[in-house]
Each structure stands twice: as structure tokens, then as C-alpha cells.
Amino acid sequence: MSAPITLTGRMAGDPELKFTQQGKAIARFTVVTSRRRKNGDQWEDADTTFWTCTAWEQLAEHITENLRKGAAVVVSGQAFQSNWEKDGVKQSRIEVRVEAAGPNLRWPAKAAERSTGGGDDPWANGGAPDAPPF
């Protein structure tokens, strides 16, 4: 049985894209969530959780094209428990089947992810593209 879940956190690493034998795309990635609290003058993380996430088909490809390690994200999907046995020991973890994902625009992108200007971007450095005046 699964339960709806929405995660607001950061990408723990770059998503990994693979393909099934039938050619379906699958992306696996980890989202880190935590609750920030102030302890005196310092901010600290509490209740840090690492969520294993899986996306399929076109969504998987979009995620691997657009989300990178450290990016603030919002992920929505279904939480389910995955069970397996390794060396005679039963193990399990909660995973998320991703139905939607994207950047969390509440937080700015890291400086390295933002455009530094130049190149073919006509809007770089606050400039405007060549256009007739209005």
C-alpha cells in the first residue's frame, strides 16, 4: 500500500538515468529533507532524512536534464515500503514513486547554476536584445 507524499528538500546527488530492457527510462535520485532550527546564533538541521526517489519515462528524462546535486526541489508522489533480503537479513526502506518534480523557487539557485552572462544570451548582464525602440 502506498501513501501520497510531498518532499521539499535538496538533491543529494545528480539523478542517474537508466533504461529497462523494454527501453523505458528510469531515473533514481535522493532527496534530503530536514527541519531547520535556531540554536542561539546558529542554525542547525534536525530530523534529516534521505529519500530514495524513482521516476519513469518522460518524467525521468526531464528530471535528469534539469535537476542537479544541491538543487532545492519539490517532489510529489507515492511513498511505499520496499522489502528485500540480503545475506539472510530482511531489510526495508521507504521509497517514493515520483509523479511530479521541479525546482523549489522559494530558494535561489546556487551561484554556479545561474547564468554568468555572455554567450548567446541577449539578456545577459541586464542588457536587452537588439530590437527596434518602442
Backbone as a ProteinNet text record, in pm:
[ID]
protein_1_A
[PRIMARY]
MSAPITLTGRMAGDPELKFTQQGKAIARFTVVTSRRRKNGDQWEDADTTFWTCTAWEQLAEHITENLRKGAAVVVSGQAFQSNWEKDGVKQSRIEVRVEAAGPNLRWPAKAAERSTGGGDDPWANGGAPDAPPF
[TERTIARY]
84.6	0	88.7	46.3	125.1	46	117.7	56.1	108.8	22.7	71.1	172.8	274.7	378.7	431.9	466.1	534.4	659.4	773.3	902.3	949.5	1000.9	1064.9	1204.8	1304.4	1440.5	1542.5	1655.3	1764.1	1806.7	1855.2	1907.2	2039.4	2049.5	2171.3	2280.2	2242.1	2336.9	2267	2341.4	2280.6	2193.5	2079	1996	2067.4	2039.3	2101	1993.5	2016.6	1921.1	1965.8	1872.9	1897.1	1775.7	1786.8	1676.2	1651.8	1524	1488.5	1515.2	1506.1	1525.1	1418.5	1304.5	1197.3	1215.5	1321.7	1351.3	1287	1224.4	1163.3	1269.6	1266.5	1362.2	1323.3	1424.3	1403.5	1513.7	1474.4	1571.1	1561.1	1675.3	1681.2	1763.9	1716	1786.9	1745.1	1819.5	1792.4	1764.2	1657.7	1622.8	1647.4	1714.9	1742.4	1646.2	1575	1486.7	1534.4	1510	1542.6	1462.8	1455.8	1389.5	1498.4	1499.1	1599.9	1549.1	1637.1	1600.6	1719.4	1687.3	1792.1	1828.2	1957.8	2010.8	2107.5	2057.4	2137.4	2153.4	2277.9	2304.9	2325	2320.1	2349.1	2221.5	2216.5	2110.8	2162.2	2077.1	2116.2	2003	2041.1	1942.8	1899.5	1771.2	1717.7	1630.8	1616.9	1531	1569	1697.4	1743.8	1707.2	1645.3	1603.3	1645.3	1696	1735.1	1628.4	1563.3	1454.4	1501.4	1489.6	1519.3	1397.5	1418.6	1308.9	1331.8	1221.4	1226.6	1122.3	1164.7	1073.6	1085.5	978.6	973.3	948.5	988.7	961.9	1000.8	910.5	945.3	982.6	914	947.1	1090.7	1132.1	1269.5	1370.7	1343.7	1435.3	1438.4	1322.5	1317.8	1393.5	1378.7	1447.9	1598.6	1648.5	1793.9	1848.2	1765.9	1809.2	1810.9	1726.7	1704.6	1744	1760.7	1791	1930.2	2004.5	2141.8	2161.2	2272.2	2310	2304.4	2242	2234.8	2114	2043.4	1927.7	1814.1	1748.5	1628.6	1515	1443.2	1339.4	1212.1	1103.9	977.5	943	918.2	887.9	756.9	668.8	539.6	524.6	465.5	447.3	381.2	411.1	355.3	468.8	456.6	554.5	512.7	611.9	584.4	704.2	682.2	789.3	844.9	975.3	1045.5	1113	1091.7	1147.6	1237.8	1347.5	1436.5	1515.8	1586.2	1669.5	1811.9	1908.5	2049.6	2127.3	2197.6	2276.4	2191.1	2067.1	1978.1	1915	1940.3	1885.2	1777.8	1657.1	1549.3	1574.6	1557.1	1578.3	1461	1444.2	1338.1	1372.3	1305.2	1318.2	1193.4	1166.5	1057.3	1113	1045.9	1085	969.4	999.3	897.3	891.3	771.6	745.3	704.1	788.1	769.6	661.6	569.5	465.6	488.8	558.7	591.6	713.5	798.2	917.5	961.4	1023.2	1075.5	1154.1	1213.4	1290.7	1198.9	1249.2	1176.8	1221.5	1134.2	1171	1167.2	1138.9	1147.2	1292	1383.2	1526.2	1594.7	1685.7	1756.4	1849.1	1873.7	1968.7	2106.3	2190.7	2327.9	2396.1	2491.9	2558.8	2614.2	2667.7	2726.6	2620.2	2494	2388	2328.9	2346.3	2288.8	2375.1	2313	2385.9	2484.7	2604.6	2705.8	2714.1	2627	2625.8	2713.9	2708.1	2789.3	2722.9	2798.4	2745.4	2637	2539.6	2433.2	2313.7	2321	2207.4	2198.9	2099.5	2090.3	2049.9	1999.3	1955.2	2064.4	2180.3	2288.4	2328.3	2365.3	2413.5	2314.4	2184.5	2083.6	2061.4	2131.3	2113.9	1987.2	1949.7	1832.1	1876.5	1801.3	1838.7	1820.5	1889.8	1874.9	1731.9	1663.9	1523.7	1495.4	1402.4	1369	1310.5	1335.6	1279.7	1127.9	1061.3	914.3	871
-118	0	123.7	225.7	348.2	464.8	572.8	692.3	813.7	914.4	1034.9	1108.3	1165.9	1237.2	1352.1	1461.3	1572.9	1603	1604.6	1633.4	1771	1847.1	1975.2	1964.2	1959.8	1939.6	1975.2	1904.5	1928.3	1796	1806.4	1688.8	1649.1	1523	1475.5	1444.3	1424.7	1395.6	1414.3	1403.7	1411.3	1288.1	1302.9	1185.4	1092	962.7	861.2	806	818.1	771.9	638	541.3	410.6	375.5	268.9	223.2	75.6	36.8	-103.7	-176.1	-308.8	-386.6	-352.4	-302.5	-262.8	-119.5	-50.9	84.4	195.7	163.7	267.4	334.2	467.4	543.4	535.4	525.6	526.8	611.9	707.4	792.1	763.8	745.2	727.3	842.8	898	1006.3	1011.3	1088.5	1100.3	1245.7	1266.9	1399.4	1399.1	1502	1517.2	1621.1	1583	1677.1	1693.6	1810.4	1834.7	1955	1965.9	2079.5	2168.4	2295.6	2390.2	2452.7	2465.2	2533.7	2615.3	2719.9	2809	2769.8	2754.9	2720.9	2832.8	2931.8	3050.2	3132	3155.7	3230.2	3138	3007.6	2910.5	2842.5	2819.6	2738.6	2595.8	2498.1	2358.4	2276.7	2166.9	2076.3	1974.4	1940.6	1836.3	1744.1	1622.7	1525.7	1510.6	1499.9	1483.5	1344.2	1339.3	1212.9	1210.2	1095.2	1074.6	987.2	1038.6	970.1	920.1	791	733.7	754.5	817.5	852.1	787.1	745.5	684.2	748.3	790.4	846.8	765.5	761.4	678.7	762	706	752.5	898.9	978.6	1116.9	1199.2	1177.6	1249.5	1219	1094.9	1056.5	1133.6	1145.6	1217.7	1366.6	1425.8	1568.2	1595.5	1507.1	1525.1	1521.2	1423.4	1414.7	1530.7	1590.4	1704.9	1834.5	1845.2	1974.6	1985.9	1877.1	1885.1	1830.8	1902.2	1865	1862.1	1801.1	1792.3	1931.1	1938.8	2062.9	2148.3	2118.4	2199.7	2183.2	2294.8	2290.1	2238.9	2135.9	2071.9	2048.1	2030.4	1982.7	1857.9	1748	1620	1567.9	1527.1	1473.5	1333.5	1243.1	1107.1	1018.7	890.5	790.1	724.2	723.2	656.6	510.1	422.7	280.8	216.3	101.7	30.5	-76.4	-73.2	-171.5	-271	-400.5	-505.3	-597.9	-644.1	-739.6	-811	-914.2	-989.1	-991.7	-963.8	-964.7	-1042.8	-1143.3	-1229.1	-1282.6	-1319.8	-1377.4	-1276.7	-1147.4	-1042.7	-966.4	-960.5	-885.1	-736.2	-661.7	-517.7	-448.8	-320.2	-242.9	-94.7	-19	125.9	184.4	309.2	380.8	448.7	430.1	492	575.7	660.2	746.7	721.8	685.9	679.7	820.2	886.8	1028.5	1046.3	1137.6	1174.1	1314	1399.7	1535.4	1582.6	1662.4	1715.6	1842.1	1930.2	2052.1	2132.2	2242.3	2327.3	2396.4	2416.1	2492.4	2637.5	2719.7	2857.8	2949.7	2893.9	2973.9	3011.9	2924.2	2946	2973.5	3070.1	3098.2	2982.7	2968.2	2867.2	2902.9	2801.8	2827.7	2913.5	2993	3086.2	3015.1	2896.2	2823.2	2780.6	2768.5	2725.1	2841.3	2964.3	3079.9	3120.6	3183.1	3230.4	3338.7	3330.9	3432.6	3536.4	3525.2	3623.5	3579.8	3658.6	3628.4	3521.8	3465.6	3360.9	3414.6	3333.9	3370.9	3431.9	3454.9	3507.3	3658.7	3707.8	3852	3929.1	3860.5	3927.9	3926.3	3870.5	3861.4	3998.9	4005.5	4127.6	4245.1	4212.6	4317.4	4384.3	4341.8	4401.6	4352.1	4416.9	4377.2	4332.8	4241.1	4200.5	4314.7	4304.6	4409.2	4407.5	4516	4527.2	4672.2	4696.4	4837.1	4903.7	5033.5	5102.7	5112	5121.8	5131.4	5273.4
0	0	0	-70.2	-78.1	-20.8	3.1	59.5	-14.9	-41.5	-108.7	-21.3	-87.5	-13.3	-98.6	-33.5	-99.1	-18.9	-87.3	-24.8	-67.8	26.8	-1.6	56.2	-31.7	16.2	-89.1	-85.8	-181.2	-243.1	-366.3	-435.6	-369.1	-325.3	-260.4	-361.9	-485	-593.1	-725.8	-833.4	-965.9	-987.1	-1054.2	-1082.6	-1180	-1166	-1251.8	-1345.3	-1475.3	-1576	-1632.9	-1633.6	-1693.8	-1778.1	-1854.6	-1938.2	-1912.6	-1906.8	-1890.5	-2022.3	-2021.3	-2143.5	-2248	-2201.4	-2293	-2342.6	-2297.6	-2343.9	-2262.3	-2149.1	-2065.7	-1978.6	-1975.6	-1894.4	-1747.7	-1661.9	-1517.1	-1454.8	-1372	-1301.4	-1152.6	-1090.5	-944.5	-888.7	-778.1	-713.2	-566.9	-489.8	-347.4	-313.2	-237.4	-186	-35.8	12.9	156.1	212.5	316.3	385	528.3	583.5	724.5	772.5	901.7	965.2	1022.2	984.3	1034.3	1162.8	1259.4	1383.2	1431.5	1502.9	1551.9	1695	1716.5	1847.9	1884.7	1960	1988	1861.8	1820.5	1698.3	1577.5	1599	1492.7	1442.7	1312.2	1253.9	1243.7	1274.9	1263.7	1204.4	1141.6	1083.4	1187.2	1183.7	1271	1185.4	1227.5	1158.4	1011.4	982	843.8	793.6	675	615.4	468.7	424.7	285.1	220.1	115.1	46.9	-89.1	-113.4	-243.7	-332.3	-447.9	-538.7	-674.3	-738.1	-869.6	-959.2	-1078.2	-1177.5	-1305.4	-1382	-1502.8	-1627.7	-1739.8	-1875.1	-1897.1	-1954.6	-1990.4	-1867.3	-1755.8	-1632.6	-1590.3	-1601.2	-1566	-1649.4	-1778.2	-1866	-1833.9	-1805.5	-1770	-1639.5	-1543.4	-1415	-1434.9	-1511.9	-1529.8	-1612.9	-1697.6	-1777	-1695.9	-1593.3	-1528.5	-1382.2	-1310.9	-1167.2	-1139	-1056.4	-1022.6	-872.1	-832.1	-691.1	-627.4	-509.6	-434.1	-465.7	-575.1	-613.3	-512.2	-479.2	-395.7	-482.6	-434.6	-515.4	-435	-511	-456.6	-535.9	-465.6	-529.2	-472.5	-560.8	-520.7	-577.6	-499.8	-548.4	-445.1	-454.7	-364.9	-286	-154	-68.5	-53.1	-61.1	-41.7	25.2	86	154.1	62.1	42.9	-38.2	56.2	33.5	118.8	37.7	97.1	33.4	142	100.1	193	139.9	227.6	189.7	293.8	251	340.6	455	423.6	523.9	618.5	594.8	681.2	604.5	661.7	598.5	615.6	506	508.5	440.6	470	406.3	411.3	326	328.4	262.3	295.9	233.2	107.8	-5.9	-131.5	-184.2	-282.6	-341.8	-491.7	-540.7	-685.4	-727.1	-801	-833.6	-940.1	-912.5	-1008.6	-1065.2	-989.6	-1034	-955.9	-1021.1	-955	-1025.5	-950.2	-1009.4	-909.2	-954	-863.3	-763.6	-643.7	-541.9	-557.5	-611.7	-642.9	-521.1	-404.5	-281.9	-253.6	-293.5	-269.8	-402.4	-407.6	-533.6	-569.5	-698.4	-743.8	-690.9	-673.4	-630.6	-735.9	-695.7	-787.2	-909.5	-893.2	-1005.5	-1106.4	-1063.8	-1153.6	-1231.8	-1183.7	-1251.7	-1369.3	-1464.5	-1582	-1540.9	-1595.5	-1564.6	-1674.5	-1771.4	-1880	-1994.5	-2099.3	-2216.1	-2300.7	-2392.7	-2478.8	-2569.8	-2598.9	-2690.8	-2620.7	-2491.2	-2415.6	-2434	-2509	-2532.7	-2407.9	-2306.9	-2184.3	-2077	-2106	-2008.4	-1957.5	-1832.5	-1766.5	-1777	-1780.2	-1777.9	-1911.2	-2015	-2147.5	-2213.9	-2318.9	-2396.1	-2534	-2594.3	-2728.8	-2825.7	-2939.1	-3041.8	-3090.4	-3067.7	-3110.2	-3139.1	-3227.1	-3255.3	-3132	-3112.3	-2996.6	-3009.9	-2899.3	-2897	-2910.5
[MASK]
++++++++++++++++++++++++++++++++++++++++++++++++++++++++++++++++++++++++++++++++++++++++++++++++++++++++++++++++++++++++++++++++++++++

